[in-house]
Amino acid sequence: MKKVIVFVFLFVLMFQSWASADAANPISVNAVNVNGKFIATDVSPIIKDGRVLVPIRTLASLGVTYQWDSKSQSALITKGKDQIKLMANKKEAFKNNKAVQVDVPVQVSQERILVPIRFISENFGYKASYEKLRSILFIQDGNYKVDQESLQAEDLQTARQAAISLPVQFSFKSLSSLEKPGANKEYTYVFPRGDSSRYMYFSNDWSAGNTVVEIKDGVAKAVWQFTSGNGLDDIVSSAGQRPSYNYVEWVTDIMMFNDENGNIKAVYKDDKGQQKDLTAKAKSYTDIIQPIPNETRKQ
């Protein structure tokens, strides 16, 4: 538990809209969310020449089909009547047999095909955005709608999984001191007991800072971001509007975090006020949200 408490005070947060990455402003991708669902992949997205490439199979839920020709090292990607042909190690591609230029060629990693998501999204009409706060790539097609039913589910695990599947939006400038690329490999979500409409997020880094997020009308908004000194109520710097509720108490309500071994852990108080913990193996990003025994939604 001592390690958990240390994590509460030592972390870093980031957020940035979708943009080209470069050597001076590198990005990392911890997870890919397609149409509101986190996609489990056996090969992580990579950054090549400042562009994000994702395993092509992650696009299957968007109705994309593909064929890989190992002899010519080319991928033929089809969506409806449109076809794109991409070739490994070549910046020339073909859309419906017309030559076009691509910033970065197809990559092959661990026998998996990775394609430049910005090029694919622009040519197939998808919306791709990168959330720097949690290092998550969001991809949506034109028909995507937020799953309101899951957000309002009585089952708190379902509702919380839907909540963290929303891209976090900012209406204020985030703290520049918290912009540290690549700091989100290990991270923590903190929820008030019986509630899925708000959470705190922080990466398990040896720096101080976190973000309070509220869910309303299918939108996740960062309402406050702060760094702290001797405890969460010792505010050193902040941005946004400090909420009136006691966010410090959430830390002893429910903390869910991952560790360096790929395990998900939860530390919480049971209905008798006794501290408990549980451990699970993660298969996808949403697995960090575990069911808390005997927890009921607050009315």
Buried (B, 14 or more C-beta within 10 A) or exposed (E): EEEBEEBBBBBBBBBBEBEEBEEEEEBBBBBBBBBBBBBBBEBBBBBBBBBBBBBBBBBEBBEBEBEBEEEEBBBBBBBEEEBBBBBBEEEEBBBEEEEBEBEBBBBBBEEBBBBBBBBBBEBBEBEBBBBBBBBBBBBBBEEBEBBEEBBBBEEBBBBBBBBBBBBBBBEBEBBEBBBBBBBBEBBBBBBBBBBBBBBBBBBBBEBBBBBBBBBEEEEBBBBBBBBBEEEBEEEEBBBBEEEEEEBEEBBBBBBBBBEEEEEBBBBBBEEEEEEEEBEBEBEEBBBBBBBBEEBEBEE
